[in-house]
Amino acid sequence: MRTKLVLQRLAELVKQATDSNLNQMNANEKEDFFQDLGGAVKDADEFRLASPAADKARALLEAYVEERMDDRTRNMLEQVNIYIYEYYISKNKKDLITLITLMDIAHVIIHSYG
């Protein structure tokens, strides 16, 4: 039952984003909208829900976070992605330790923008 409610909420928020141009929202409205969207995405992730609305909601949220991110932070997160790929290819213990460290840093960065 709860999963159905989460999916319905995601669908409503995605529809709201489509119906009302996000660029026409003032800063407070936009912040409130993305706080709601972030909570709904978090709930969907908790239940490992997949749907077109959930995918769209995640994409909207990711784009919003990235637009607020400075270049230094963006570059650091790109480095994390490079290390993830390198570890996946090499399975090297040194790469894994670097990856874990960078993922910890990325976690802090992402939550500072949340």
N, C-alpha and C positions, 0 to 999 in steps of 0.2 A: 504494500500500500504506500509506504513512504517513498519508494523508488518512483512510483507513478506520479506522486506529487512533485518530486524533484524534477522529473522530465517535463511536467506541465509548466512548472515555474521557469525552467530554461527556455521552453518554447515561447512563453509569454514575453520574457526579456529579449529574446532574439527578435520577436515580432515588433516589440517596442523600439528596438534599435533600428529596424528596417522602416517602420512607419514614421518615426520622428527622426529627422536627420540629426545625428549625434553632434555634428558641427554647429547646429543651431542652439544647442543647449548651452546655458551659461556654465561657468566653471563649477559652481556648487551642484547644479543638476547633474552634470556629467560625473562628478565625483560620487554623488549618491548612487547614480545608475551603476557605475562600475563597482561600487562597494556591494550592491545587491547582486550583480552579475558574478563577482568574485565569490560570494557566499554560496550562490547556486552551483557554480563550477566546483567549489570545494566539496559540496554535498555529493555532486555527481561523481567526483573522483573517489570519494569515500566508498561509494557503492559500485565503483567501476562501471559506470553506466556509459553506454555508447549509443549515440543517435545523431542524426544530422544537426539537430538543435544544439546538442552538447558540443559537437565539433565546431559549430559556428560560434558558440559562446566562448569556447576556449580560444579560438582565433581572434575574436574581438578583444578579449581580455589581454592576450599576448601583444596585440598591436598597441593597445592603450599603454601597457607597461613600457613597451619599447619606445614609444614616442616621448615618454617622460624621462627616459634614461639618457645620461650623458655619454659622450663618446668613450671615455675611459672605462666605464662600467660595461658598455656594449662590447668593447674589445676584450675585456676580461672574460666575459661569458662566451665569446667566440673561441677564446683559448681553451676553455673548458670543453667545448664541443670537439676541438681538435684532439685534445688528450683522450676524450672518450673514444674517438675513432682509432687513434693510435693504440690505445690499450686493447680495443676489440681485435685489431689486426695482430698485435704482437703477443698479447697475454704476458707481458713482462712485469715482474713484481715492482720494479722501480716506476714504471709507468702507472701502475695501479696506485702506488703511494702518492704520486703527484696528482693523479686523478681525484683521489679521495680528498686531498688537501684543497684542490681547486673547487671541488663540489661543495665543500664546507664554506668556502669563500662565496661561491655563487649563491648558496642558500641564504647567507647573511645579506647579500646584496639584494636578492629578489624580495626578501621580507622587509627590507628597508624601503622598498618602493610600493609595497602592498598597501 
